[in-house]
Amino acid sequence: MKTQRAFTLVEVLVALIIVALGMGAALKALTSAADNTARLREKTFAAWVAFNQLATERLGTGLATTATKEGEVEFADSRWHWQQTIEDMQVPGLKRITVRVRHSDQADRPGGPKRTVAPDDWLATVIGFRGDSLQFPQSELPGWDDAGGGQQQPTPGQPSTPTTTPPPFQPPVQPSTPTPAT
């Protein structure tokens, strides 16, 4: 007669421990992925709030003064706090607009308790620019695009010599060739 070989109690317990550890690792990975998805959703909504505020500032009349403004807005079933900073740039008439967004202090997550948000817990930062003119004044152009009425601006230290504007480009005329009759 043949004897039957079976698993011992120790082997079964070791196998259960290995399966339990594997299931725990899989559950942790799924939880982490769900948390990352929720965090990315919040960051996306915060970026949309910032882009909306930037667009509102750009569409305003007149060039804004250098200042910092704050406000709150309701968006995507959440309350958002935004902070907008307008700074002068080195180019005259150009402003840098920085908008930062976070959850409002009174905000609560759907289905969760109210929470306090740290003042530096910004979810999104958007930077844009706004100028007061569409074109440089003619006096500030260095002669790159015929700003001097056909005259090239003199280079410092070089004598100015008048130049003429070349005639406009005309494509060559192609002689027409008759097609042979068949």
C-alpha positions, 0 to 999 in steps of 0.5 A, a space after each residue: 500500500 502507498 502512503 499518502 503525503 499531506 501538508 503539515 500544519 506548519 506548511 499550511 500556516 506558512 502558506 497562509 502568512 505568505 498569502 496574508 502578506 501579499 493581500 496586505 501589500 495589494 490592499 496598500 497599493 490600491 489604497 495609495 492609488 485611490 489617494 493619489 487619484 483624489 489628490 490629483 483631482 483636487 490639484 486639477 480643480 485648484 489649477 482650474 480655479 487659478 486659470 479662471 482667476 488669471 483669465 478674469 484679471 487679463 480680461 479686466 479693463 486697464 492694467 492692474 496696479 502692483 498689489 496682492 488680492 485674496 478671495 474665495 470661490 465655490 467650484 466643483 462642490 468645494 470652497 477654494 481660497 485664491 491669492 493673486 499677486 501682481 508684480 512689475 517686470 523689467 519690461 515697462 508696461 508688463 506685469 507678472 500675475 501669480 495666482 495660488 489656490 488652496 482649500 478654504 479654511 472653512 472647506 470640508 471634503 465631501 463626506 468628511 469633517 471640517 478641517 483647518 488648512 495650513 496657510 502655505 498648503 497651496 495646491 496649485 500655482 499659475 503664473 501669467 503675464 499682462 501688458 498694456 500695449 500690443 506693440 512697442 513705440 516706434 522710438 524703442 525699436 532697434 530697426 528690426 522690422 523697418 521701423 525707420 521707414 526704410 532706413 536701418 537704425 545706426 549702430 552706436 559708433 557707426 556712421 549712419 548711411 541711408 539705404 534703399 529698400 529692395 523692390 518687392 519679390 516677384 515670382 518668375 514667370 513660367 512660360 506656358 507650354 502647349 499640350 500636344 494634341 492626341 
